[in-house]
Amino acid sequence: MTTLVPASALSELNPLPRLLMGPGPINADPRVLRAMSAQLLGQFDPQFREYMRDTQALYRGVFETTNAQTLCIDGTARSAIETVMVSLVEPGDRVLVASFGRFGQLKAEIARRVGAEVRVIEAEWGTVFDIARIEAEIRAFSPKLLACCQGDTSTTMLQPLAELGALCRRHGVMLQVDATASLCGTPLPVDAWQIDCVTGALQKCLAGPSGIAPITLSDALCDVVMRRRHIEEGLRPADYRPGAGRIIPTNYFDLAMIIDYWSERALNHHTEATSMLYAARECARIFLQEGHAAVYARHALASRAIVSALEAMNLRVFGDQANKMPNVTGIWIPEGVSGDRVRSAMLDEFNIEIGTSFGPLHGRIWRIGAMGYNARRDAVLTTIAALETVLAGEHHRFTRGAGIDAARAIYQQG
Ligand SMILES: Cc1ncc(COP(=O)(O)O)c(C=O)c1O
């Protein structure tokens, strides 16, 4: 049989070096790419087990937690969200989702697929929840789990979380936080804020590729999951007793088996995604070497520079500014300007990617991200300069140079 392989498919991989200034993914820190090119190892190699232990310790530092079960799920961010839900929630359990954007909807969707009784409360896109509203819903619904985003990238909003964990503990509710887009861009001290589970990703503020998701889990949450522990045939130790709880209805995302795999017992599960583990380890090292406070300040500075530039360019920033994510900024697309044409010109002429959003905001806002490796002065100034040129071509009314001057002034003030 002859298979027709087009010549283009045989050409060498050589993507244009884009500057990724959208809502993520972003450009990886070159150190991460170098770490990923290290030679492969098997997951039972003593060197590799040490890298796994290092990675756990590093992410305890990132998450500011002592949680023993701090590890990585092989898959993109939603794989970690799904792993936790499918392993914790049983059909008929109540799950409350506090949704303020598309990624709140994602958690409701996953919980429904797991068979939970799901109640979704919504905050208008561009706003976040008042904690009293969440408390009233918890009282009325008595959920097993409350799930929400810290930062919902689709709306660029950041839910304040400092009080939420304590509130959930008072009511006997577990709290699952999706910090895919906010982890390492803004504070998230997991133990101090009493959060049972946080899931993250590398491709935003951690300056790495998507494909592996760091997570941290409280002992209380793990106890519930471990009651459902059923070890796969062929791996069962002599003293094996299956958990009393219902079997977790997935093999790949079975958190009990994944915990066993990461433990000193090293029970086999999947073949580790070696290069992704190297990436996760390097991302955490880079973050911790710079330090929590310095990284958060770098993201906040980039945010101030971008907002100030946009306002100087006669553009309107989207959403409640008091609760804006520092690493992503939404901008109303001005009347008479083609949002798609602007994004295409940015990409085709300047090699800069910016985003739009989803659902009701699709085509109505742009989103500019400055996060991780790209939360840098040069990346921000280059993006603003290009946007000014493109918007002038669209006959948007503003003073040429005002945006770039405003952004530079913020950086000069520091
Ligand atoms: C807040 C949030 N949650 C979940 C996801 C899903 O992540 P992934 O595409 O890595 O599965 C994203 C992706 O952008 C996100 O921003």
The ligand as an SDF file (V2000), in Angstrom:
LIG
                    3D

 16 16  0  0  0  0  0  0  0  0999 V2000
   -8.3540   28.8440   34.3560 C   0  0  0  0  0  0  0  0  0  0  0  0
   -8.1280   27.7130   33.4070 C   0  0  0  0  0  0  0  0  0  0  0  0
   -8.5260   26.4740   33.7630 N   0  0  0  0  0  0  0  0  0  0  0  0
   -8.3440   25.4130   32.9650 C   0  0  0  0  0  0  0  0  0  0  0  0
   -7.7530   25.5450   31.7310 C   0  0  0  0  0  0  0  0  0  0  0  0
   -7.5700   24.3460   30.8680 C   0  0  0  0  0  0  0  0  0  0  0  0
   -6.2120   24.1080   30.7310 O   0  0  0  0  0  0  0  0  0  0  0  0
   -5.5780   23.0720   29.6940 P   0  0  0  0  0  0  0  0  0  0  0  0
   -5.8620   23.6430   28.3560 O   0  0  0  0  0  0  0  0  0  0  0  0
   -4.1090   23.0980   30.0440 O   0  0  0  0  0  0  0  0  0  0  0  0
   -6.2000   21.7520   29.9320 O   0  0  0  0  0  0  0  0  0  0  0  0
   -7.3190   26.8160   31.3100 C   0  0  0  0  0  0  0  0  0  0  0  0
   -6.6980   27.0070   29.9900 C   0  0  0  0  0  0  0  0  0  0  0  0
   -6.3810   28.0720   29.5620 O   0  0  0  0  0  0  0  0  0  0  0  0
   -7.5110   27.9190   32.1740 C   0  0  0  0  0  0  0  0  0  0  0  0
   -7.0990   29.1400   31.8250 O   0  0  0  0  0  0  0  0  0  0  0  0
  1  2  1  0
  2  3  1  0
  2 15  2  0
  3  4  2  0
  4  5  1  0
  5  6  1  0
  5 12  2  0
  6  7  1  0
  7  8  1  0
  8  9  2  0
  8 10  1  0
  8 11  1  0
 12 13  1  0
 12 15  1  0
 13 14  2  0
 15 16  1  0
M  END
$$$$
